[in-house]
């Protein structure tokens, strides 16, 4: 029984080790900095060896338990017997402490996931979502070992999501206004051109009034012009195409990205707004710079906009929500997370580059006066998606009451 209990604790502790590393990776290395390069990158190299060393201390603890179990009751309390095992007592004690800590973390992770998977999902006020359409262009398979478990790479399984957004005081002429959103395209030469053609085809089929790009157009400088060509091919929304920059755009070359896309009719709205116009009515579209390499300034972006008027917003990273301080945005479009990109059964998205980890990995979130939608995006670095399809997100604005007040997330 003791051996069985010890084995159970070790399994929970290994799970806890993984959870601790993911916490450090998501919240510190990815999610807590505003610089081009995270000051916490060293933790990626330091934390795993530390966790390995602490985990290896379970072995002296196991040996110590074994020595105790191998003696009779009298010998267990004799000084001579304890002298034989004293060399490992201190190390085993450290191992025991870490075993308990890590096992508790692992257990809490399981309890948290059970709670998330079993809680009742209430409809989000102001949102009506239709069944998505999935276009399976090609099954990009994983190695045989994964395929045996029924898994495959979702890289080319494009999903078109459709949502209607109810806005209380939407100008009447904007009722039925259609918005297409593409983000995190990460265009690369090794990706099949048919994939990008299908994306453009799905956008045309939706017939949007406006097309919004959420940044991270290309992962490398050499692919910027290719990205501009394939992402704007034969697209002519009635009210134009607008974009903000993502962290990869800054790394690949922000000026080059702006030049390439501007030449094809895309207007960048970085920390500024434009007015969408329809039959004498206007609707502000606000762009806020991204939180890593950029300089996000909601005050500047919202300059001149009536604080009580409806508006649409776009920013690359969902962590921008922390800088909005209760400002109103009726639909804030974000990306960056790739939806986790690789999801696991039961545990879901585990690597999500955000200080909020998986809380804002994808989908709708109402946070005070903001309705935020986080798209899973189009591309993938590296080119693999598991249980997480690429997404073309589409929205239709509707006049109507939400029938509920916004609440804190």
KOLMAR-347673 format. One record per residue (C-alpha): x, y, z; residue number from 1; chain. Coordinates in steps of 0.001 Angstrom, whole numbers. Layout:
REM residues N
@east->X&north->Y&up->Z&nr->NUM&kette->A;
...
END
This chain:
REM residues 409
@east->0&north->0&up->0&nr->1&kette->A;
@east->2845&north->2393&up->827&nr->2&kette->A;
@east->4520&north->1644&up->-2511&nr->3&kette->A;
@east->1237&north->2222&up->-4351&nr->4&kette->A;
@east->655&north->5507&up->-2538&nr->5&kette->A;
@east->4213&north->6594&up->-3297&nr->6&kette->A;
@east->3754&north->5776&up->-7002&nr->7&kette->A;
@east->526&north->7813&up->-7080&nr->8&kette->A;
@east->2278&north->10784&up->-5483&nr->9&kette->A;
@east->5108&north->10519&up->-8008&nr->10&kette->A;
@east->2669&north->10558&up->-10948&nr->11&kette->A;
@east->887&north->13600&up->-9529&nr->12&kette->A;
@east->4252&north->15243&up->-8862&nr->13&kette->A;
@east->5405&north->14734&up->-12444&nr->14&kette->A;
@east->2173&north->16344&up->-13592&nr->15&kette->A;
@east->2832&north->19153&up->-11125&nr->16&kette->A;
@east->6336&north->19628&up->-12534&nr->17&kette->A;
@east->4824&north->20082&up->-15988&nr->18&kette->A;
@east->2269&north->22571&up->-14656&nr->19&kette->A;
@east->4946&north->24611&up->-12879&nr->20&kette->A;
@east->7065&north->24800&up->-16025&nr->21&kette->A;
@east->4052&north->25856&up->-18102&nr->22&kette->A;
@east->3208&north->28534&up->-15539&nr->23&kette->A;
@east->6725&north->29937&up->-15790&nr->24&kette->A;
@east->6750&north->29684&up->-19602&nr->25&kette->A;
@east->3353&north->31274&up->-20184&nr->26&kette->A;
@east->3240&north->33951&up->-17505&nr->27&kette->A;
@east->6849&north->35021&up->-17232&nr->28&kette->A;
@east->8783&north->34143&up->-20375&nr->29&kette->A;
@east->5908&north->34937&up->-22759&nr->30&kette->A;
@east->3430&north->37011&up->-20855&nr->31&kette->A;
@east->5028&north->39493&up->-18463&nr->32&kette->A;
@east->7314&north->41623&up->-20573&nr->33&kette->A;
@east->6961&north->44616&up->-22857&nr->34&kette->A;
@east->10367&north->44264&up->-24514&nr->35&kette->A;
@east->11335&north->42651&up->-27798&nr->36&kette->A;
@east->13144&north->39919&up->-25881&nr->37&kette->A;
@east->11826&north->38677&up->-22569&nr->38&kette->A;
@east->14114&north->39365&up->-19578&nr->39&kette->A;
@east->12906&north->36020&up->-18234&nr->40&kette->A;
@east->14179&north->33889&up->-21131&nr->41&kette->A;
@east->16869&north->32448&up->-18876&nr->42&kette->A;
@east->14102&north->30684&up->-16950&nr->43&kette->A;
@east->13478&north->28398&up->-19944&nr->44&kette->A;
@east->16982&north->27014&up->-19427&nr->45&kette->A;
@east->17087&north->27208&up->-15631&nr->46&kette->A;
@east->13706&north->25854&up->-14552&nr->47&kette->A;
@east->13719&north->22436&up->-16314&nr->48&kette->A;
@east->17077&north->21310&up->-14804&nr->49&kette->A;
@east->15919&north->22511&up->-11387&nr->50&kette->A;
@east->12697&north->20528&up->-11700&nr->51&kette->A;
@east->14654&north->17474&up->-12869&nr->52&kette->A;
@east->17008&north->17671&up->-9888&nr->53&kette->A;
@east->14129&north->18049&up->-7435&nr->54&kette->A;
@east->12318&north->15157&up->-9071&nr->55&kette->A;
@east->15412&north->12943&up->-8913&nr->56&kette->A;
@east->15340&north->13424&up->-5156&nr->57&kette->A;
@east->12308&north->11154&up->-5142&nr->58&kette->A;
@east->14765&north->8266&up->-5613&nr->59&kette->A;
@east->16577&north->8733&up->-2273&nr->60&kette->A;
@east->13146&north->9037&up->-693&nr->61&kette->A;
@east->12156&north->5769&up->-2345&nr->62&kette->A;
@east->15379&north->4116&up->-1116&nr->63&kette->A;
@east->14785&north->5431&up->2388&nr->64&kette->A;
@east->11285&north->4000&up->2406&nr->65&kette->A;
@east->12664&north->722&up->1114&nr->66&kette->A;
@east->15234&north->483&up->3909&nr->67&kette->A;
@east->12577&north->1119&up->6531&nr->68&kette->A;
@east->10235&north->-1447&up->5054&nr->69&kette->A;
@east->13000&north->-4062&up->4917&nr->70&kette->A;
@east->13544&north->-4083&up->8704&nr->71&kette->A;
@east->11463&north->-5455&up->11494&nr->72&kette->A;
@east->9800&north->-3197&up->14022&nr->73&kette->A;
@east->12606&north->-3425&up->16555&nr->74&kette->A;
@east->15403&north->-2699&up->14080&nr->75&kette->A;
@east->13589&north->350&up->12760&nr->76&kette->A;
@east->14151&north->2194&up->16021&nr->77&kette->A;
@east->17694&north->1016&up->16798&nr->78&kette->A;
@east->20439&north->3664&up->16523&nr->79&kette->A;
@east->22576&north->1378&up->14400&nr->80&kette->A;
@east->19917&north->1005&up->11748&nr->81&kette->A;
@east->19343&north->4737&up->11559&nr->82&kette->A;
@east->23069&north->5311&up->11167&nr->83&kette->A;
@east->22956&north->3213&up->7993&nr->84&kette->A;
@east->20249&north->5360&up->6453&nr->85&kette->A;
@east->21220&north->8733&up->7883&nr->86&kette->A;
@east->23237&north->9630&up->4797&nr->87&kette->A;
@east->20046&north->9881&up->2771&nr->88&kette->A;
@east->17691&north->11364&up->5355&nr->89&kette->A;
@east->18356&north->15022&up->4527&nr->90&kette->A;
@east->18179&north->14455&up->807&nr->91&kette->A;
@east->15101&north->12291&up->1218&nr->92&kette->A;
@east->13485&north->15006&up->3333&nr->93&kette->A;
@east->13971&north->17545&up->547&nr->94&kette->A;
@east->12612&north->15013&up->-1911&nr->95&kette->A;
@east->9594&north->14384&up->333&nr->96&kette->A;
@east->8828&north->18098&up->619&nr->97&kette->A;
@east->9067&north->18589&up->-3141&nr->98&kette->A;
@east->7033&north->15430&up->-3737&nr->99&kette->A;
@east->4194&north->16844&up->-1661&nr->100&kette->A;
@east->4378&north->20322&up->-3239&nr->101&kette->A;
@east->4503&north->19057&up->-6818&nr->102&kette->A;
@east->1818&north->16433&up->-6196&nr->103&kette->A;
@east->-513&north->19066&up->-4767&nr->104&kette->A;
@east->86&north->21266&up->-7843&nr->105&kette->A;
@east->-638&north->18319&up->-10127&nr->106&kette->A;
@east->-3799&north->17435&up->-8212&nr->107&kette->A;
@east->-5017&north->21033&up->-8292&nr->108&kette->A;
@east->-4469&north->21099&up->-12068&nr->109&kette->A;
@east->-6658&north->18006&up->-12457&nr->110&kette->A;
@east->-9355&north->19485&up->-10210&nr->111&kette->A;
@east->-9218&north->22772&up->-12151&nr->112&kette->A;
@east->-9639&north->20988&up->-15483&nr->113&kette->A;
@east->-12541&north->18894&up->-14173&nr->114&kette->A;
@east->-14206&north->22100&up->-12990&nr->115&kette->A;
@east->-13677&north->23784&up->-16382&nr->116&kette->A;
@east->-14967&north->20801&up->-18322&nr->117&kette->A;
@east->-18049&north->20213&up->-16187&nr->118&kette->A;
@east->-19210&north->23756&up->-15412&nr->119&kette->A;
@east->-22363&north->24946&up->-17108&nr->120&kette->A;
@east->-21553&north->27204&up->-20058&nr->121&kette->A;
@east->-24152&north->29978&up->-20094&nr->122&kette->A;
@east->-24791&north->31814&up->-23358&nr->123&kette->A;
@east->-22760&north->35010&up->-23495&nr->124&kette->A;
@east->-25099&north->38021&up->-23622&nr->125&kette->A;
@east->-24928&north->39822&up->-26931&nr->126&kette->A;
@east->-23435&north->36941&up->-28930&nr->127&kette->A;
@east->-25086&north->34452&up->-31226&nr->128&kette->A;
@east->-22753&north->31888&up->-32771&nr->129&kette->A;
@east->-23678&north->29662&up->-35681&nr->130&kette->A;
@east->-22203&north->26267&up->-36476&nr->131&kette->A;
@east->-18782&north->26659&up->-38123&nr->132&kette->A;
@east->-17855&north->25349&up->-41538&nr->133&kette->A;
@east->-14737&north->23204&up->-41846&nr->134&kette->A;
@east->-12875&north->22963&up->-45145&nr->135&kette->A;
@east->-10470&north->20016&up->-45059&nr->136&kette->A;
@east->-7883&north->20729&up->-47729&nr->137&kette->A;
@east->-5425&north->18048&up->-46725&nr->138&kette->A;
@east->-4610&north->15903&up->-43741&nr->139&kette->A;
@east->-1078&north->16789&up->-42723&nr->140&kette->A;
@east->-375&north->13707&up->-40652&nr->141&kette->A;
@east->1756&north->13298&up->-37592&nr->142&kette->A;
@east->4218&north->10437&up->-37037&nr->143&kette->A;
@east->2761&north->6932&up->-36938&nr->144&kette->A;
@east->2769&north->6782&up->-33138&nr->145&kette->A;
@east->382&north->9753&up->-32970&nr->146&kette->A;
@east->-1770&north->8587&up->-35871&nr->147&kette->A;
@east->-2325&north->5330&up->-34040&nr->148&kette->A;
@east->-4086&north->7387&up->-31370&nr->149&kette->A;
@east->-6330&north->9002&up->-33978&nr->150&kette->A;
@east->-4482&north->12321&up->-34084&nr->151&kette->A;
@east->-3586&north->14314&up->-37155&nr->152&kette->A;
@east->-2195&north->17722&up->-37960&nr->153&kette->A;
@east->-5035&north->20267&up->-38321&nr->154&kette->A;
@east->-2764&north->22668&up->-40205&nr->155&kette->A;
@east->-4887&north->22569&up->-43379&nr->156&kette->A;
@east->-8316&north->21997&up->-41819&nr->157&kette->A;
@east->-9590&north->25548&up->-42213&nr->158&kette->A;
@east->-12548&north->26522&up->-40029&nr->159&kette->A;
@east->-14853&north->29454&up->-40811&nr->160&kette->A;
@east->-16592&north->30694&up->-37667&nr->161&kette->A;
@east->-19727&north->32846&up->-37870&nr->162&kette->A;
@east->-20969&north->35145&up->-35119&nr->163&kette->A;
@east->-23635&north->37800&up->-34698&nr->164&kette->A;
@east->-22887&north->40626&up->-32268&nr->165&kette->A;
@east->-25760&north->42503&up->-30655&nr->166&kette->A;
@east->-25001&north->46143&up->-29826&nr->167&kette->A;
@east->-27564&north->48166&up->-27904&nr->168&kette->A;
@east->-27063&north->51516&up->-29614&nr->169&kette->A;
@east->-25652&north->50428&up->-32954&nr->170&kette->A;
@east->-26403&north->53056&up->-35638&nr->171&kette->A;
@east->-29367&north->51739&up->-37675&nr->172&kette->A;
@east->-27543&north->51650&up->-40994&nr->173&kette->A;
@east->-24885&north->49336&up->-39502&nr->174&kette->A;
@east->-27438&north->46646&up->-38689&nr->175&kette->A;
@east->-26170&north->43656&up->-40699&nr->176&kette->A;
@east->-22657&north->45083&up->-41122&nr->177&kette->A;
@east->-20201&north->42291&up->-41935&nr->178&kette->A;
@east->-16632&north->42024&up->-40629&nr->179&kette->A;
@east->-14032&north->39425&up->-41649&nr->180&kette->A;
@east->-11012&north->38957&up->-39382&nr->181&kette->A;
@east->-7703&north->37308&up->-40319&nr->182&kette->A;
@east->-4814&north->37166&up->-37893&nr->183&kette->A;
@east->-1538&north->35334&up->-37251&nr->184&kette->A;
@east->-1313&north->34237&up->-40867&nr->185&kette->A;
@east->2455&north->33598&up->-40585&nr->186&kette->A;
@east->2699&north->33233&up->-44349&nr->187&kette->A;
@east->5630&north->31031&up->-45360&nr->188&kette->A;
@east->6878&north->29649&up->-48650&nr->189&kette->A;
@east->6637&north->26046&up->-47511&nr->190&kette->A;
@east->2856&north->26327&up->-47013&nr->191&kette->A;
@east->729&north->25241&up->-49965&nr->192&kette->A;
@east->-586&north->28161&up->-52029&nr->193&kette->A;
@east->-3964&north->26412&up->-52274&nr->194&kette->A;
@east->-4372&north->27034&up->-48554&nr->195&kette->A;
@east->-4083&north->30805&up->-49002&nr->196&kette->A;
@east->-6348&north->30712&up->-52051&nr->197&kette->A;
@east->-8995&north->28968&up->-49992&nr->198&kette->A;
@east->-8717&north->31608&up->-47274&nr->199&kette->A;
@east->-9275&north->34362&up->-49828&nr->200&kette->A;
@east->-12171&north->32398&up->-51309&nr->201&kette->A;
@east->-13862&north->32059&up->-47930&nr->202&kette->A;
@east->-13488&north->35780&up->-47263&nr->203&kette->A;
@east->-15005&north->36597&up->-50668&nr->204&kette->A;
@east->-17865&north->34171&up->-50033&nr->205&kette->A;
@east->-18681&north->35968&up->-46780&nr->206&kette->A;
@east->-18774&north->39248&up->-48719&nr->207&kette->A;
@east->-17554&north->41458&up->-45853&nr->208&kette->A;
@east->-18073&north->45187&up->-45605&nr->209&kette->A;
@east->-14621&north->45452&up->-44036&nr->210&kette->A;
@east->-11629&north->43124&up->-43693&nr->211&kette->A;
@east->-9447&north->43477&up->-40589&nr->212&kette->A;
@east->-5972&north->41978&up->-40176&nr->213&kette->A;
@east->-4738&north->41261&up->-36656&nr->214&kette->A;
@east->-984&north->41201&up->-37292&nr->215&kette->A;
@east->1779&north->38600&up->-37551&nr->216&kette->A;
@east->1522&north->38510&up->-41336&nr->217&kette->A;
@east->4800&north->36657&up->-41917&nr->218&kette->A;
@east->7320&north->35004&up->-39649&nr->219&kette->A;
@east->10375&north->36032&up->-41717&nr->220&kette->A;
@east->11346&north->39145&up->-43630&nr->221&kette->A;
@east->11756&north->37243&up->-46892&nr->222&kette->A;
@east->8050&north->36272&up->-46862&nr->223&kette->A;
@east->6552&north->39725&up->-46276&nr->224&kette->A;
@east->5853&north->40503&up->-49924&nr->225&kette->A;
@east->4477&north->37005&up->-50486&nr->226&kette->A;
@east->2143&north->37547&up->-47514&nr->227&kette->A;
@east->846&north->40796&up->-48993&nr->228&kette->A;
@east->173&north->39135&up->-52333&nr->229&kette->A;
@east->-1623&north->36016&up->-51123&nr->230&kette->A;
@east->-3643&north->37647&up->-48334&nr->231&kette->A;
@east->-5107&north->40459&up->-50414&nr->232&kette->A;
@east->-5574&north->38509&up->-53646&nr->233&kette->A;
@east->-8768&north->39669&up->-55389&nr->234&kette->A;
@east->-10205&north->41020&up->-52121&nr->235&kette->A;
@east->-12100&north->44295&up->-52256&nr->236&kette->A;
@east->-14360&north->44788&up->-49219&nr->237&kette->A;
@east->-16741&north->47699&up->-49653&nr->238&kette->A;
@east->-15232&north->49753&up->-46821&nr->239&kette->A;
@east->-11631&north->48669&up->-47257&nr->240&kette->A;
@east->-8974&north->46651&up->-45433&nr->241&kette->A;
@east->-7406&north->47710&up->-42123&nr->242&kette->A;
@east->-4575&north->46265&up->-40060&nr->243&kette->A;
@east->-2460&north->46526&up->-36954&nr->244&kette->A;
@east->992&north->45043&up->-36355&nr->245&kette->A;
@east->1914&north->41937&up->-34401&nr->246&kette->A;
@east->5128&north->41093&up->-32578&nr->247&kette->A;
@east->6426&north->39028&up->-35523&nr->248&kette->A;
@east->5856&north->41999&up->-37833&nr->249&kette->A;
@east->8147&north->44112&up->-35696&nr->250&kette->A;
@east->10754&north->41358&up->-35630&nr->251&kette->A;
@east->10514&north->40721&up->-39394&nr->252&kette->A;
@east->10453&north->44436&up->-40247&nr->253&kette->A;
@east->7525&north->46727&up->-39443&nr->254&kette->A;
@east->8287&north->49257&up->-42181&nr->255&kette->A;
@east->8561&north->46530&up->-44802&nr->256&kette->A;
@east->5233&north->45063&up->-43676&nr->257&kette->A;
@east->3510&north->48448&up->-43854&nr->258&kette->A;
@east->4977&north->49239&up->-47262&nr->259&kette->A;
@east->4041&north->45887&up->-48804&nr->260&kette->A;
@east->463&north->45869&up->-47561&nr->261&kette->A;
@east->-189&north->49585&up->-47990&nr->262&kette->A;
@east->764&north->49267&up->-51664&nr->263&kette->A;
@east->-2111&north->46790&up->-52036&nr->264&kette->A;
@east->-4720&north->48932&up->-50315&nr->265&kette->A;
@east->-4402&north->47972&up->-46632&nr->266&kette->A;
@east->-4537&north->50886&up->-44172&nr->267&kette->A;
@east->-2690&north->50525&up->-40870&nr->268&kette->A;
@east->-4417&north->51915&up->-37775&nr->269&kette->A;
@east->-1746&north->51656&up->-35094&nr->270&kette->A;
@east->-2851&north->53649&up->-32029&nr->271&kette->A;
@east->-5446&north->55540&up->-34011&nr->272&kette->A;
@east->-8984&north->55184&up->-35264&nr->273&kette->A;
@east->-10922&north->55560&up->-38495&nr->274&kette->A;
@east->-14623&north->56097&up->-39066&nr->275&kette->A;
@east->-16554&north->53482&up->-40963&nr->276&kette->A;
@east->-19400&north->55227&up->-42781&nr->277&kette->A;
@east->-22786&north->53947&up->-43876&nr->278&kette->A;
@east->-25746&north->56087&up->-45042&nr->279&kette->A;
@east->-24786&north->59071&up->-42912&nr->280&kette->A;
@east->-23978&north->57006&up->-39796&nr->281&kette->A;
@east->-20462&north->56370&up->-38500&nr->282&kette->A;
@east->-18853&north->53593&up->-36473&nr->283&kette->A;
@east->-15314&north->54045&up->-35101&nr->284&kette->A;
@east->-12757&north->51309&up->-35790&nr->285&kette->A;
@east->-9914&north->51563&up->-33262&nr->286&kette->A;
@east->-6470&north->49993&up->-33627&nr->287&kette->A;
@east->-4197&north->49576&up->-30591&nr->288&kette->A;
@east->-538&north->48620&up->-30937&nr->289&kette->A;
@east->652&north->45221&up->-29723&nr->290&kette->A;
@east->1983&north->44738&up->-26200&nr->291&kette->A;
@east->5453&north->43227&up->-26757&nr->292&kette->A;
@east->7474&north->45217&up->-29242&nr->293&kette->A;
@east->4888&north->47927&up->-29874&nr->294&kette->A;
@east->3801&north->50914&up->-27841&nr->295&kette->A;
@east->97&north->50399&up->-27044&nr->296&kette->A;
@east->-1667&north->53639&up->-26133&nr->297&kette->A;
@east->-5449&north->53287&up->-25739&nr->298&kette->A;
@east->-5795&north->56971&up->-24822&nr->299&kette->A;
@east->-4298&north->58089&up->-28131&nr->300&kette->A;
@east->-6148&north->55424&up->-30105&nr->301&kette->A;
@east->-9508&north->56525&up->-28680&nr->302&kette->A;
@east->-8876&north->60253&up->-29024&nr->303&kette->A;
@east->-11916&north->62136&up->-30300&nr->304&kette->A;
@east->-14350&north->59231&up->-29819&nr->305&kette->A;
@east->-17436&north->59735&up->-27676&nr->306&kette->A;
@east->-16840&north->57428&up->-24672&nr->307&kette->A;
@east->-20509&north->56424&up->-24744&nr->308&kette->A;
@east->-20633&north->55637&up->-28463&nr->309&kette->A;
@east->-20281&north->52106&up->-29868&nr->310&kette->A;
@east->-16972&north->51181&up->-31443&nr->311&kette->A;
@east->-15041&north->48198&up->-32840&nr->312&kette->A;
@east->-11419&north->47560&up->-31838&nr->313&kette->A;
@east->-8472&north->45462&up->-32907&nr->314&kette->A;
@east->-5188&north->44655&up->-31181&nr->315&kette->A;
@east->-2809&north->41762&up->-31664&nr->316&kette->A;
@east->-2478&north->40401&up->-28127&nr->317&kette->A;
@east->-5424&north->39666&up->-25776&nr->318&kette->A;
@east->-3368&north->40946&up->-22824&nr->319&kette->A;
@east->-4259&north->44408&up->-24129&nr->320&kette->A;
@east->-7392&north->43938&up->-22037&nr->321&kette->A;
@east->-5302&north->44816&up->-18960&nr->322&kette->A;
@east->-4632&north->48308&up->-20347&nr->323&kette->A;
@east->-8194&north->49285&up->-21242&nr->324&kette->A;
@east->-9269&north->50279&up->-17709&nr->325&kette->A;
@east->-12987&north->49861&up->-18259&nr->326&kette->A;
@east->-13162&north->51649&up->-21602&nr->327&kette->A;
@east->-15969&north->50546&up->-23855&nr->328&kette->A;
@east->-15260&north->48379&up->-26909&nr->329&kette->A;
@east->-18256&north->46523&up->-28306&nr->330&kette->A;
@east->-16127&north->44028&up->-30225&nr->331&kette->A;
@east->-12374&north->43784&up->-29654&nr->332&kette->A;
@east->-10624&north->41457&up->-32097&nr->333&kette->A;
@east->-7363&north->39811&up->-31002&nr->334&kette->A;
@east->-5113&north->36916&up->-31925&nr->335&kette->A;
@east->-1519&north->35981&up->-30985&nr->336&kette->A;
@east->-2341&north->32855&up->-28932&nr->337&kette->A;
@east->-3002&north->30539&up->-31932&nr->338&kette->A;
@east->-5639&north->29038&up->-29637&nr->339&kette->A;
@east->-2800&north->27178&up->-27943&nr->340&kette->A;
@east->-1949&north->25584&up->-31332&nr->341&kette->A;
@east->-1385&north->22175&up->-29757&nr->342&kette->A;
@east->-4214&north->21048&up->-27517&nr->343&kette->A;
@east->-4403&north->17902&up->-25433&nr->344&kette->A;
@east->-7458&north->15841&up->-24535&nr->345&kette->A;
@east->-8698&north->16850&up->-21069&nr->346&kette->A;
@east->-5930&north->19447&up->-20507&nr->347&kette->A;
@east->-6735&north->21588&up->-23562&nr->348&kette->A;
@east->-4338&north->24381&up->-24535&nr->349&kette->A;
@east->-1273&north->24231&up->-22288&nr->350&kette->A;
@east->1207&north->26607&up->-23971&nr->351&kette->A;
@east->-539&north->29966&up->-24343&nr->352&kette->A;
@east->1775&north->33016&up->-24538&nr->353&kette->A;
@east->-193&north->35221&up->-22161&nr->354&kette->A;
@east->41&north->36332&up->-18559&nr->355&kette->A;
@east->-3501&north->34944&up->-18300&nr->356&kette->A;
@east->-2373&north->31567&up->-19684&nr->357&kette->A;
@east->-5328&north->29623&up->-21117&nr->358&kette->A;
@east->-8005&north->31991&up->-19815&nr->359&kette->A;
@east->-8012&north->33969&up->-23066&nr->360&kette->A;
@east->-6704&north->31262&up->-25390&nr->361&kette->A;
@east->-9573&north->31596&up->-27857&nr->362&kette->A;
@east->-13200&north->32583&up->-28277&nr->363&kette->A;
@east->-15373&north->35247&up->-26664&nr->364&kette->A;
@east->-14703&north->36870&up->-23303&nr->365&kette->A;
@east->-16666&north->39701&up->-21742&nr->366&kette->A;
@east->-14431&north->41746&up->-19455&nr->367&kette->A;
@east->-16274&north->44725&up->-17947&nr->368&kette->A;
@east->-17189&north->46984&up->-20897&nr->369&kette->A;
@east->-15293&north->44976&up->-23515&nr->370&kette->A;
@east->-16482&north->42040&up->-25577&nr->371&kette->A;
@east->-13226&north->40435&up->-26734&nr->372&kette->A;
@east->-12878&north->37740&up->-29358&nr->373&kette->A;
@east->-9564&north->35856&up->-29569&nr->374&kette->A;
@east->-9102&north->34101&up->-32890&nr->375&kette->A;
@east->-7057&north->30926&up->-33235&nr->376&kette->A;
@east->-5447&north->32535&up->-36271&nr->377&kette->A;
@east->-4374&north->31038&up->-39563&nr->378&kette->A;
@east->-712&north->30043&up->-39442&nr->379&kette->A;
@east->1423&north->27986&up->-37107&nr->380&kette->A;
@east->5053&north->28211&up->-35980&nr->381&kette->A;
@east->6151&north->25379&up->-36080&nr->382&kette->A;
@east->3735&north->24148&up->-38807&nr->383&kette->A;
@east->1666&north->21844&up->-36637&nr->384&kette->A;
@east->-1783&north->22169&up->-35076&nr->385&kette->A;
@east->-3369&north->19515&up->-32885&nr->386&kette->A;
@east->-7078&north->19733&up->-31994&nr->387&kette->A;
@east->-6857&north->23418&up->-32918&nr->388&kette->A;
@east->-7921&north->24335&up->-36448&nr->389&kette->A;
@east->-6852&north->27530&up->-38232&nr->390&kette->A;
@east->-9665&north->30054&up->-38304&nr->391&kette->A;
@east->-11282&north->32630&up->-40538&nr->392&kette->A;
@east->-13501&north->34574&up->-38127&nr->393&kette->A;
@east->-16566&north->36410&up->-39416&nr->394&kette->A;
@east->-18939&north->38733&up->-37575&nr->395&kette->A;
@east->-22260&north->40369&up->-38360&nr->396&kette->A;
@east->-23315&north->43382&up->-36281&nr->397&kette->A;
@east->-26936&north->43548&up->-35164&nr->398&kette->A;
@east->-29003&north->46160&up->-33371&nr->399&kette->A;
@east->-30481&north->44659&up->-30250&nr->400&kette->A;
@east->-30413&north->44400&up->-26493&nr->401&kette->A;
@east->-28040&north->42071&up->-24715&nr->402&kette->A;
@east->-30671&north->41604&up->-21964&nr->403&kette->A;
@east->-27895&north->41574&up->-19396&nr->404&kette->A;
@east->-25300&north->43918&up->-18011&nr->405&kette->A;
@east->-21612&north->43285&up->-18738&nr->406&kette->A;
@east->-19862&north->41494&up->-15909&nr->407&kette->A;
@east->-16266&north->41113&up->-14834&nr->408&kette->A;
@east->-14603&north->38047&up->-16271&nr->409&kette->A;
END
